[in-house]
Amino acid sequence: MHQNGKRFDDMLAESIRSLSSPENQGDPLQGSGRAADGQVGVLVGPDGRLAALNLNPRVMRMASEDLAREILTAVNAALDDLRANIPGLDPAAIPDPGRLAESLEDVHADVTRRLDEFASGIESTVRRLEER
């Protein structure tokens, strides 16, 4: 019993590791966005993190508030593009792998604790039966 629980524990731990640091297979997904008539360009990677920010030198003449707004517009466009490039998924339903890994870590800890309690209970029952 405990051995099967250990195999399950190992599989769950491997799933958590896999979600925490996914390996890139094939062409990585990316999203790109532009703003300020193409003078602000953004590229985001498959993890949703900013991979590149390109600013035409002319945008440096903009007021800081206007430039910030244009950068935000480009970043949001790049994130929308990334979501649209994920095959077979509704862009609004993309799970956050980090949050999923955290949830699985909690499940992992709970399952491990329960399996240990179950194994202890069986060992206790076997000892009582042997004493009779």
Contacts in CASP RR format, 6 or more apart in sequence:
PFRMAT RR
TARGET T0000
AUTHOR 0000-0000-0000
METHOD contacts of the structure
MODEL  1
MHQNGKRFDDMLAESIRSLSSPENQGDPLQGSGRAADGQVGVLVGPDGRL
AALNLNPRVMRMASEDLAREILTAVNAALDDLRANIPGLDPAAIPDPGRL
AESLEDVHADVTRRLDEFASGIESTVRRLEER
1 118 0 8 1.000
1 119 0 8 1.000
1 122 0 8 1.000
2 115 0 8 1.000
2 119 0 8 1.000
5 115 0 8 1.000
8 111 0 8 1.000
8 115 0 8 1.000
9 108 0 8 1.000
9 111 0 8 1.000
9 112 0 8 1.000
9 115 0 8 1.000
12 104 0 8 1.000
12 107 0 8 1.000
12 108 0 8 1.000
12 111 0 8 1.000
13 108 0 8 1.000
15 104 0 8 1.000
16 101 0 8 1.000
16 104 0 8 1.000
16 105 0 8 1.000
16 108 0 8 1.000
19 97 0 8 1.000
19 98 0 8 1.000
19 100 0 8 1.000
19 101 0 8 1.000
19 104 0 8 1.000
20 97 0 8 1.000
20 98 0 8 1.000
20 101 0 8 1.000
22 46 0 8 1.000
22 47 0 8 1.000
22 97 0 8 1.000
24 46 0 8 1.000
28 45 0 8 1.000
28 46 0 8 1.000
29 45 0 8 1.000
29 46 0 8 1.000
29 82 0 8 1.000
29 85 0 8 1.000
29 86 0 8 1.000
30 43 0 8 1.000
30 44 0 8 1.000
30 45 0 8 1.000
30 46 0 8 1.000
30 51 0 8 1.000
30 82 0 8 1.000
30 85 0 8 1.000
31 43 0 8 1.000
31 44 0 8 1.000
31 45 0 8 1.000
31 78 0 8 1.000
31 79 0 8 1.000
31 81 0 8 1.000
31 82 0 8 1.000
31 85 0 8 1.000
32 41 0 8 1.000
32 42 0 8 1.000
32 43 0 8 1.000
32 44 0 8 1.000
32 77 0 8 1.000
32 78 0 8 1.000
32 81 0 8 1.000
33 41 0 8 1.000
33 42 0 8 1.000
33 43 0 8 1.000
33 74 0 8 1.000
33 75 0 8 1.000
33 77 0 8 1.000
33 78 0 8 1.000
33 81 0 8 1.000
34 40 0 8 1.000
34 41 0 8 1.000
34 42 0 8 1.000
34 74 0 8 1.000
34 77 0 8 1.000
35 41 0 8 1.000
35 70 0 8 1.000
35 71 0 8 1.000
35 73 0 8 1.000
35 74 0 8 1.000
35 77 0 8 1.000
36 56 0 8 1.000
36 59 0 8 1.000
36 62 0 8 1.000
36 70 0 8 1.000
36 73 0 8 1.000
36 74 0 8 1.000
38 56 0 8 1.000
39 55 0 8 1.000
39 56 0 8 1.000
39 58 0 8 1.000
39 59 0 8 1.000
39 70 0 8 1.000
40 53 0 8 1.000
40 54 0 8 1.000
40 55 0 8 1.000
40 56 0 8 1.000
40 59 0 8 1.000
40 67 0 8 1.000
40 70 0 8 1.000
40 71 0 8 1.000
40 73 0 8 1.000
40 74 0 8 1.000
41 52 0 8 1.000
41 53 0 8 1.000
41 54 0 8 1.000
41 55 0 8 1.000
41 74 0 8 1.000
41 78 0 8 1.000
42 50 0 8 1.000
42 52 0 8 1.000
42 53 0 8 1.000
42 54 0 8 1.000
42 71 0 8 1.000
42 74 0 8 1.000
42 75 0 8 1.000
42 77 0 8 1.000
42 78 0 8 1.000
43 50 0 8 1.000
43 51 0 8 1.000
43 52 0 8 1.000
43 53 0 8 1.000
43 78 0 8 1.000
44 50 0 8 1.000
44 51 0 8 1.000
44 75 0 8 1.000
44 78 0 8 1.000
44 79 0 8 1.000
44 81 0 8 1.000
44 82 0 8 1.000
45 51 0 8 1.000
45 82 0 8 1.000
46 82 0 8 1.000
47 97 0 8 1.000
48 79 0 8 1.000
48 82 0 8 1.000
50 75 0 8 1.000
53 71 0 8 1.000
59 67 0 8 1.000
59 70 0 8 1.000
60 67 0 8 1.000
62 70 0 8 1.000
80 91 0 8 1.000
83 89 0 8 1.000
83 91 0 8 1.000
83 92 0 8 1.000
83 94 0 8 1.000
84 91 0 8 1.000
86 94 0 8 1.000
END
